[in-house]
Amino acid sequence: MKTLFYLGLGMQLFGLIAVGLCFFSGVRNGDYGRLELAQLVLGSFVFYVGNYLKGRSLG
């Protein structure tokens, strides 16, 4: 169960970093392109899957 917890935590951190990089890239360029949109969607998905896994390991 600890492995599932840390896997979920790692996925949450990865997703949060991906969304943060997308945000700063869009602010720097003044516009969001397809790459930033894909990074936002994928980062959000990974974050929420990690959140699900982490919560499942605690229960």
Secondary structure, 3 states (H helix, E strand, C coil): CHHHHHHHHHHHHHHHHHHHHHHHHHHHHCCCCHHHHHHHHHHHHHHHHHHHHHHHHHC
